[in-house]
Amino acid sequence: MTATKATVSVLKGDVALIKVKGTLLGDEETAGFRQAIAACIAEKRTRLLIDLDGVKYMNSTAIGVLVSALASYTRRQWELKLCGANKVVNSILTITKLNLVFNTSENRTDALSKFSGSHDPTTRCLDICKGHKPKDQLPR
């Protein structure tokens, strides 16, 4: 199989964008994707948007790359969001329940608006996981 193409660019507001194209089925196909994420981390790109619009299919190897990236970003208190997943990729994220873990959007515009300081459900999830109650659940 041929390597999947993963390109990195910087969008407005200093959001790094990784645009992935191809089928993510194994180490060889995900190598470029993994390297693009590593480059964003090395360059201290604190806000990352991964556009999956060009991904036809992904398996557990690609899911591992996504989860690892999210763990790296979360550990640093940086932001990572996904956008553009087709029906097949969305189904994979839903079946694995990763749609509840990742902040996903249908398109790039919607995803970028979530970086602007609007309410981010991921923050709420992280607060709950750390044992903090969301403000709307605090006793009055």
Residue pairs with C-beta under 8 A, 6 or more apart in sequence:
1 23
1 25
1 26
1 28
1 29
2 22
2 29
3 22
3 28
3 29
3 31
3 32
4 20
4 21
4 22
4 23
4 24
4 29
4 30
4 32
4 33
4 55
5 20
5 21
5 22
5 32
5 54
6 18
6 19
6 20
6 21
6 32
6 33
6 35
6 36
7 18
7 19
7 36
8 16
8 17
8 18
8 36
8 39
8 40
9 16
9 17
9 19
10 16
10 17
10 45
11 17
11 49
11 112
12 112
13 47
13 112
13 115
13 116
14 45
14 46
14 47
15 47
15 48
15 49
15 112
15 115
16 40
16 43
16 45
16 47
16 48
16 49
17 48
17 49
17 50
17 51
17 108
18 33
18 36
18 37
18 40
18 48
18 49
18 50
18 51
19 51
19 53
19 54
20 33
20 50
20 51
20 52
20 54
20 55
21 54
21 55
22 29
22 54
22 55
22 56
23 29
23 55
23 56
23 57
23 58
24 30
24 33
24 55
24 57
24 58
24 59
24 61
24 62
24 65
25 57
25 58
25 59
25 61
25 62
26 59
26 61
27 61
29 61
29 62
30 61
30 62
30 65
33 62
33 65
34 65
37 48
37 50
37 65
37 68
37 69
37 72
40 48
41 72
41 73
41 76
45 78
46 76
46 78
46 79
47 78
47 79
47 115
48 69
48 73
48 78
48 79
48 80
48 81
49 80
49 81
49 82
49 83
49 108
49 111
49 112
49 115
50 66
50 69
50 80
50 81
50 82
50 83
51 82
51 83
51 84
51 108
52 82
52 83
52 84
52 85
52 86
52 89
53 83
53 84
53 85
53 86
54 84
55 62
55 85
55 86
55 89
56 86
56 88
57 88
57 89
58 89
58 92
63 92
63 96
63 98
66 82
66 98
66 102
67 98
67 101
69 80
70 80
70 101
70 102
73 79
73 80
74 80
74 126
79 103
79 115
79 120
79 122
80 102
80 103
81 102
81 103
81 104
81 105
81 111
81 114
81 115
82 93
82 102
82 103
82 104
82 105
82 111
83 104
83 105
83 106
83 107
83 108
83 110
83 111
84 105
84 106
84 107
84 108
85 93
85 104
90 99
92 98
93 99
93 102
93 104
101 125
103 111
103 114
103 120
103 121
103 122
104 111
105 111
105 114
114 120
124 134
127 133
127 134
128 134
